[in-house]
Structure formats: C-alpha cells, structure tokens
C-alpha cells in the first residue's frame, strides 16, 4: 500500500528523465545527474513508461545489468518498482528499456545514506599476556570524518599503552599483544563522527583475567598413544614368552611320560 501511494504521487509529481520514447519517474526525485539520494530502508518508487504507441510493448528493468523479475502485467508499456534500499543498494543503477531495443534506455542511480551501526556495549574477556582485538564498524555514507579511541574516558596513548589502530574505511581495529591486567583493563570507547549523522560510540568493557596453564592437547594425545602402543607391545611380547615356556614344559612332560 505504501508503494502504491508513492507510485500515485510519482505520477502526479512529474519528475522525469526522458530519452526518446522511454521515461522514468521517481519518488524521491532524482537530480540532473540521475541520482536519487535516499536514506537506508526508506522506500523508493520507480515508474517506467513507454511513449505514445498503439502496440503493447514489453518493458525490461535491470539492476546493475542484471534483469529484475517483474510480476505478470507489470511490464506492458508501463512498469513500476518499489525498492527498500539496503547497504548493497548504495550505487546501484536501475535501467529501463524496451525488450529487444536496449539502445533506447534510461537509468537512475541510488545514493543510499546511512550512519555507522555502532551503538552497543560489548563485554570482552581476555587472559593476561594474550592478544586483545577490538573492532568498530565505521562503514557509512557519507564516509565518517574521524574515528577516536579512548580508555576509561581518556584518549588512548598508543605508544605508552602498547596499542595500535588500523582504519580501512569499513572498520577501525584496536589491537594489543600480550595484554597486562594493570594496563589494559577497563572501558574502551570507539567514537565515530559523521558529517551527516553526527557522533556515535561503541563501548567495550574489557576484563583481563589471570593467565591459566594451557596444555598442548595434540602432543599430549600423541604421547598417550605412544605409551599405549608401547604397553600393548610389551604385553604381547610377554604373552609370547609365557606361551613358549608353557609349550616347552608341556613337551618335556610328554617326553618324560
């Protein structure tokens, strides 16, 4: 119903991109470059119509050059799409053309804006002298302007605290090798600033526990197997000796009789 109402408003609000006989209308409207700016999960309505023609012509929709499956009856001279944009739809291009005539086509592109999804607190437990890895999702459109890390309310001192930070545009990762309880425990905060959505943070409550003795399971199993096989061979060897002695006694007893 929401899509139907949007489509009706599209037909009233003539925002068209024309190329000969093919026409696309959209809500929200696209700009002069054919780009529709929309927020994540906000519906987008696209209507493609064919110019005045007596024949009933079939229309085709493409999403990034892949055909869109249309319901029966939604492809004759007029065809509509209702898109709920996801992360993957950012930059997606929707093209409409007449079947069998792809040279006459019109396209629009989605610019899906979204904020970093980091508004949660994470509990992290790590043993002393183990590695600490904290990751903050910084994926956003437009790109975030800055990422900062703090420990117990103060900006982390990478050099003094033995920490390192890696930013790749999608995530920000704070790491430390061989953590110390006196130095690395506490509340870490990753703060991300977006030019469109403002500031947001993710908290990591890090607890450092005492180091426990770890036994190498693989070598232990191998050792037990060797011991078991050795014991088995010893038993077999002993049993053979007993059999031989018993046999000799039996032979001697027979000869004596």
Secondary structure, 3 states (H helix, E strand, C coil): CHHHHHHHHHHHCCCEEEECCEEEEEECCCCCCCEEEEECCCEEEEEEEECCCCCCCEEEEEECCEECCCCCCCCECEEEEEEECCHHHCCCEEEEEECCEEEEEEEEEEEEEECCCCCCEEEEEEECCCCEEEEEECCCECCEEEEEEEECCEECCHHHHCCEEEECCCEEEEEECCCCHHHHCEEEEEEEEECCCEEEEEEEEEEEECCCCCCCHHHHHHHHHHHHHHHHHHHHHHHHHHHHHHHHHHHHHHHHC
